[in-house]
């Protein structure tokens, strides 16, 4: 007997396709917008869309779920193109829900910089009708284990129940910040040294007059400063990183991205030359340098994919921090906060953490300074770790991801930027093979795509993933037995 397996479209009346069961692990913005687009575009092609997210709502995650009202988006609301095809959806939601009138501080010379929590509420409102209609299932459980069966994935919840999925999408977001080896674990346990992603739970224990050292000078560090000030902190705050560079401010007014980057000279040095040339050109024409950085951002994925691996490493080694402070700019409200320090100084410096120890109830922090600046120890009451996500060790931070690495389904990206995947977001196995039914979404794919941190870029990727999954679900197989 000869058995022949052929693919047939779902539209076939003689043998309808088995509908796809889609599971998404992670319900922050990335997982939520992917689920939303799958539900909107599936046209009955999918059997189920399940999002595993222990938080009460979908779409907020850690980034947009904080209750701190002084944490703001670092992008103007009209540029938060969160829903593909509806670029003004978020700004319209702000207007329709009177958020602009109840939050007048959001309106600045650079645009409307709304509260992060508002974006989380917007995403909740976007998905709520689909959840209530049963098009999306929100499972408020952690996933503890994933196993590959012959043609599906078995997903074990934290309550022990097991779900089956035909396609699995990993959208767990950023890793936690790495705890530097120089910080004793006992100081972390006592909340004398606090990772930034745990600050909400510990900030009430920080006395207003305490001195605080914040490791890091990026947007996360500025969030720490804003949170401390919201809670009435009056003591000195020190921000320190190896570069000592703060995020740059936004330009006032509205402007379009300016500049086209050539990929013929696909080198780190060539890219830097183009940026400098375009900035000089725009400033001669009366435009701000921010317009060039916005153009670089929009073309970032195309540029990144054209760079050879050695040049990508040079970009990361020599240009990454410079790019980040110009790309991830501070909200105008934080800029104003830094300008009016008053009697509560905020000090920013360059330095390398060398040692932290408890000396008579204080933290003695030994800092390696640039040559000629001396290495006098810094004495503070608290230390907050705001060095950004540890993308190089992403697979070590969650038991689930670690187990999937151990089983060969996931491997780290070779550049130390999240999880390895191909240009179609298919996870690359330890054997180097892309897996069609295991997809990676969001910032976890930064090593492959380069620019994939902002909401518009993630939304575009989610749309591509949704279309690909729906196409796969519209094709099935049947076996014909031929006797002979």
C-alpha angles and dihedrals in degrees: 000000000000119000119203122188116202133177118240130187118249090243091070109116095201095061117011118207124256104251119240125255109210124197124189120193109206127037104205119113094296096051093040097051090046091053091046093053092045090053094045096047104032097090091200093309094119127069095204144351113205125182118196107208124142094204119098095246138031125240102032105077119160094313098056103020101078117120091214105115093200094063106099138185112263090217126067112257095242089058093053095100092182100156118052110236093017104069094169096048096110096044091048089050089054090052095043092050095045092242093140094055094045092046106042090162088070091072111084139157089268096052136273112326103185130192117280090230089061090059089052090051090048091054091048091053090047094055101033096085091050092050092048090049091052095243091118124034115209110203110193095208138101118246109236102178141013124195130183116231125187095282106357146040123254110214118196117205125212089256090058098253118133127221127191125222135179093204126029123199120195110209103154096139130215126357121243119266113273115253104232114241089235091069115083114232090232090065091053092049091051091050092238086119111039130190108228093238089061097046095103090065095046106034094091088062093059109094115226094243097047119118114239131198114202115200105216135036102216132101092290090056091050089051088056090052092049092049093049092049091048088057092053099259112175103167125099118285122203121196116196136175137150091261099034088213121144124205110272122246127256121256118247120250129018125295140163125246111268130205143044116232119215118220096198089095095048098181135111090241092049092050091051091051091053093050092050092047094049093046090052090049095049093047090052087054093050097255124129122250087242089076090063093049090051090053090049089051093051091050094038099106093050091048094047095051091052094054116096115237094257090053092049087055091050090051090051093046100043110016107029099092094043090051093047096053090051096040100044100048126186121255113254090244090061091045088056091048091055092047095055102046095145114173093345104076124206112203123197121195146157118251148129121237110240107163142354124196140160112251116178094328095314130099111244107203118194109207129192106221129196114275113290097020099091129232104253111163117251117227117208140154098228139018123205119198108220100155095129131250119326094235094167091065098034094134092057097061102068127046090220095054092043091054091048089052091050090051091052098248096111133036130179119258111262092235093054093252108125126286127349115252137150129246090279093054091251111150113246113228126222086263089060094251123134112235112221095203097045114070133180120211139189129000090351087076096055094114090061100038105025100204105054105119103092126081096246092053093047090048091053091049091048090053091052091048092049093051092048093049092049091050090051091049092052091064123070137168135236131189121228117200114212116193119209 
